């Protein structure tokens, strides 16, 4: 199985269920963010539950998740580091409104 397919399955099985996006809007312009935590800003499209345009959300990577994920395979040991660049492709699956 290619690494990209394995990582996609890993994200859907282990990461996505524990993510909780925090919407940014005029009522909550400055959400509380934990010190020394890994956070991603996600651009949204579409309307929220109150029919307002939602533009941005913050998604915090839970501390319970590993920051380095070993990839399956034989021979050379390889790993994927959780970073904004490596998570960019997975954000589209978090929510129908995320992009």
N, C-alpha and C positions, 0 to 999 in steps of 0.2 A: 504494500500500500504506500503510495507517495506520501511524503511528509506533510504536504499541504492538506491532503484529505484526512490524515490522522489528526492533525492539529484542529481542523474544523470539527471533527467528531469530539475531540477532547473539549473544545470550547463549548459545544452544545451540551455535553454530558456533565462537565465539572464546573465550568465558569459561569455560563449564562444563568443557571438557576439561582446563584447567590448574588447577582448584581442588582443594585437598587439605584436607578437614576434619580438625581435630584434636579427638578426643573428650575430654571432661572426665569423669573418674571418680575414685574414691578412689586408684587407682594413679598417676594423673597429674593432681592437682588444680591445679597451676600450670605450664601448658605454656610453653615458651620462645617469646616473641613478639618479633619484631624491632622495634627503636626506629623511630619515625616511619613505621610501616606502617599500612595501612588494613585493619582486621579487623572481622568481623561475628560476633556471637554468635547461634547458631542453636539453637532449641529442637527437640529430637528426640522422636519417639515410637516405641515398639517396642523390640525386643530386639537386642543386638549379637550377634556371632558366638559368644560364650560364654553366650548366653541370659540376659544381664544387662540390666536396664532402662538405657537410655541416655537422658539428659535434655538435655545441652548439648554443643555443639561450637563450636569457633572456626574460622572460615573466613577465611584471609588472602587479600586481593586481591593477586595477584602484581604486582610492580613492572613487569613487562614489558607489562602491559595499560595502555592509556591511561585516565586518570581522567576525561577529557572525550571523549565520542564524538560526532562531528558526525552529524547526522541527514540522510538523503537528502531532496532536494526542491529546488524552484526558488524563486527570489525571496529571501526572508528566510533568513539562515543561522541554523539552530537546532542545539542540542546537548543531550545528556543528560549530567549530572554523576553519576559513580559515588558514591553515598552510601547509607547504610542505608535511607533512605526510598525511593530509586529502585530498590534491589535487593530490597526486601521481597517483591515479587511473584514474582521469579525464584527465590527460595530453595526454593520448593516443588518445583521440578523438579530440584534438585541431588541429592536422594536420596529414595528412597521413604519413608524414615523422617523426613525433615525437614518442618517445618511452619512 
